[in-house]
């Protein structure tokens, strides 16, 4: 009888510690976290039935708290696969806000919207039996929507996956405009540093 009472008392005393540990495991702490990620990113341009593009994609993100962050994205266009290559250049810069859903220890899901600008140049093309070889670089506004996830497997490194929808239109010098609507996938290895309220790196 005495042993049962002692065991019950020990359970009651230990219960708050178990609850606290479970609460800590429920959410990933991304408050005041600086995240840098980079990868080679494929993209499917919906123009002409689907064209496969490739980019170097890098991001820089600052988490204000455990839910809201601001992120800048840069994409450098490499090429379009296949014989038909309508674009010579399609680089872009984006800046926008993200909302995070830390679900459990080390995991973080997010959604975000980013307006931005693309520097786009067409390859040489034909228009009304004329060859247009000298094409201009044009600044084209973009809007993008992104969903993704991070997995912080180490204090300073993470794995990430992001899916991005891009919307924009290139106004051609001659002929029809070219829609820049595209679906892009980014996945790879990233780095992060967490800071204290005093601005120092958290140890």
N, C-alpha and C positions, 0 to 999 in steps of 0.2 A: 504493500500500500504506500509506504513511504517512498519507495523508488518511483512509483507512478507519479506522485506529487512532484518530486524533484524533476522528473523528465518533463512534466507539463510546464513547470516554472522555467526550465531551460528553453523550452520551445517558445514560450511567450517572450522571453528576453531576447531570443535570437531572431524572432520574426521581423522586427523592424529592419534588421541588417539584411535579411533576404529580400524584403520589399525594396529597400534602397538599391541593392545591387541589380534587381530586375529593372527598376526604373532607369538606372544608368545604362543598361544594355539596350533599352528600347530605342533610344535616339542617338544618332551620330552628332557630335558637337562640331559644327562648322562655323561657329561665331568667330569673327575676326580672322578668317582663313584666307590666305592668298594662294590661288590655284593657277598653275601654268600647265598647259597641255599642247601637244603637237603631234601631227600624224600626216600620212598621205591619205587623202580623202577622195573616193570615187563619187561621181555625181551622174545622175541620169537626166539629161536635158530632154524635156517632153517634145521639143521641136522636131518635125519631120519623123514622127513615129518613135522617137527615142534615140538619143545619142549619148555615148558614154564618155564623160569628161574625167580628168584627173587633176587634183589640186594638192598643194602643200597647205595644210590648215593648222593654224595656231590660235590659242585663246589665252587671255589674261583676265582673271576673275577675282573680285574682292567681295567677300561675304560680310555684310554689315551686321547680321545677327544669324540666328539659326534657321531663318526662312528666306530672307531677301538678299540678293546679290546683284552686282552690276558686272557685265562682261563685255569685253571687246574681242571681236573675231577678225582675223585676217586670212584671206585665201589667195594663194598665188596659182594662177592657171598654168598648167603644163601643156596639155594637148587634148584633142578629141580622137578617140579610137576610130579606125576605119578610113575609108577613102574620102568620105564627105566631111570636110572640116570648115564649117561656116565662120568660126571665130578664130582670130589670131591672138586675141587677148581677152581675158574675162576675169581680171583681178577684182577683189572686193574688200571693203572694210565695213564692219558692223559694230554697233554699240547699242546695248539694251539691258533690260531688267529681267531677272529670273526669280522664280519662286520655287523653294525647295521643300521636299517631303522626306526628311530623314526618318527612315523606317525602323532600323535597328542598328546595332553596333557595326560600324565601318561602312554602312550602305547609305546612299543618298540618291533619291530620284528628283528630277526637276523639269520645269517647263519654262519657256521664255519667249519673248518677242523682241526682235531687233530690227530697227530701220538701219539703212546704210546706203552706201554708194558703190557702184561698180565702174571700173575703167574698162571699156569694151571697145574692141576694134575688129571689124570684119576682115576676113581674107579677101583676096581679089575675087570678083564675081562678075557675071554678065547681066546687063540690063538693056532691053530693047536692041539686041544685037550689038551692043557696045560693051567693051571690057572696062570694068572699073578696077583699076589696079592701085590707085592711091586713095586708100581709105583713111578716115580720120579716127582718132581716139576720142570716144565720147564718154562723158560722165552720166551714168544712168542710175536713178534712184531705185532702191530695193526695199522690200519688207520681208522678213523671215520669221518663221515659227519653229521652235525647237523643243524636242523632248529628249530626255536622256537619263543616264545613271552614272554615278561614281562609286567605286569601291576602294576605300582607303585601307589597303592591305598592310601599309607600314606608315610610320609617323610622317615620313617625308615623300611618300610615293603613292600613286593611285592608278587604278585601271578605269577606263571610261568608255562609254558608248553613247553616241549622240545621233539623232535622226533630225534632219533639217529640211524644211520646205522653203524654197526661195521663189519670190514673185517679183518680176520686173519686165520691162519691155525696152528693147533697143530700137530707137527711131533711126531707120536706115537713111543714108544720103539719097539713095534712089531705090525705088521699088517698095516692097512691103516691109513692114517692121518685123523684127525677130523677137518672139517671146523668149524671155530668159527663165521661165518657170522650170524649176529643177528640184529633184530629190537627192540629197547628199547624205552620205553615211561617214561618220568619223568614229574610229576606235583605236585605242592604243594606250600608251603609258604617259602619266603626268606626274607633276611634282607639286607639293604644297608646303607652306610654312604657316604656322598659327602664331598670332601675336597676342600679347597681353593688352590690357587696357592702357598701360603706360607706353605702348608702342614697341616693346621689346619682344624678341622671339620667345615664344613659350617653350620651356624646357620640359 
